[in-house]
Amino acid sequence: MLAIALQGCSRDTLFAHIGHKTCAISESGLGRLTYRPLASSSDRRVFLWNQTALAYEKVTYEYDWSGAQAAFRRALELNPNSADTHYLYALTWLTPTGRRDEAIGEIKKALALDPVSLPRNAGAGYVFYYARRYQDALDQCGRTISLDPSYPQGHWRCFEAYRQLGRYDDAIREKEKAWLLDGEDRRTVEAATAALRQATAKSGERGYWQQEVEIYKRFASPVAVADAYARLAKTNDAFEWLEKGFQSRDSDAVMVAVDPNLDSIRSDPRYKNLLRRIGLPQ
C-alpha cells in the first residue's frame, strides 16, 4: 500500500521525515525507496512533505491513526491545493478507517487538481473499490488505462474489482497484464495464470481461490493469503496469516477493516481483537 501511495506523489523528489531525519525519497523501482539526508528542513515545501510522510509512518508502522490524521490536516492547512496530500489522505487514512464518502471527496479533489495523473486516477479506482462501488472502480480503471494502457496499477485495480463481481476470467486476464507490465518473468506469469484458469474452469469460484492461496504464498503479502483463505471459509488459516501480516507490519494490514474479502470472518472475536490492535474502528 505504501509503495502504491508513493507512486501518486510528485515524480521529482519527495521530502519526508523518516526516523527523525529529514530525507529526500527517490523511487528506484516499485516499492524500492532510497533516502538521502537534506541539509535543512526549513523550506516550506520540505515541511509540507514532512507532515505527509509523518502521517505515513504513523499509519503504516505505528498504527497511530489520530497522529496521522493530525499530520494530514496540518499538511492541508499548509497547502489546501496539494493534489498529493488530498490523494494520500484519501488512500492511507480515510479509506482504511471506513470513511468512504470523505475518501471519495478527497480523491475527487486530487483529480480535479491533477486530472491526467496516472497514479491519482488509479488511486481513485482503489478508493471506489474499498467503498464497494465496483462498477465505479471499473469505470475509473478504464479511464486510467485509456491514459496509458501500459500502466500496471490501472490493470491491478480492474483485477480486484472483477473478482468482487465474480468475473474471474476477466480478473485473470487483468492480473496477467498487470504482472507482465510490472516486469515479472513471462513464463512464470503464464504458468500461474494458466493454473488459475484451469482451476476456475474445473471448480469455479472455489477452485480460483484455492489456486490463489498457492500463488499468494509464493508471491504476495500475508494479508493476501488470509484473503484467499477467508474466501474459502478457512477461518483459522485466515487468522494465522493475518497474524503474520500484523507481526511483520504488512502494509496491507491497515486495510483489514474495509477488505471485502474478509467479510466471512468479521463476526469472529479474533477479528475485532485484530482491529483493536491495529487501532481501527470496530
Secondary structure by P-SEA (a helix, b strand, c coil): caaaaaaaccccbbbbbccccbbbbbbccccbbbbbbbcccccaaaaaaaaaaaaaaacccccaaaaaaaaaaaaaaaccccaaaaaaaaccccccccaaaaaaaaaaaaaaaccccaaaaaaaaaaaaaacaaaaaaaaaaaaaaaccccaaaaaaaaaaaaaacaaaaaaaaaaaaaaaacccaaaaaaaaaaaaaaaaaccaaaaaaaaaaaaaccccaaaaaaaaaaacaaaaaaaaaaaaaaaccccccccccccccccccccaaaaaaaaaacccc
